[in-house]
Amino acid sequence: MNNKLYVGGLPYSVTDGKLEEIFQAHGSVESARVISDKFTGQSRGFGFVEMGSGNEAQKAIDALNGTQFDGRTLTVNEAKPMADRNSNGGGGRGNRSGDRNRW
């Protein structure tokens, strides 16, 4: 198992330090990061925790997934790799220069 975890359902008041504290009870924490909005700086309600090993990550999932924290239900599971981002900025509509009457 991967040792990087996705943590969703975080209260907006949770900091990186508090996130690390929550997971330390289940093993060694390599890093803990709450994701924030790049414009406002406010938490987006989720984050990532990297545990010391896959075994510790599984223990944290088993212990914390579905539990309540400050009135919110935590979702804890194995983090998926970040999807490749398309750098063309096209918005997914393709090249429309050919047949303008089609749209």
Summary of the structure (lengths in Angstrom):
residues: 103
radius of gyration: 18.6
end to end distance: 47.2
largest distance: 62.0
contacts: 255
relative contact order: 0.25
helix: 22%
strand: 29%
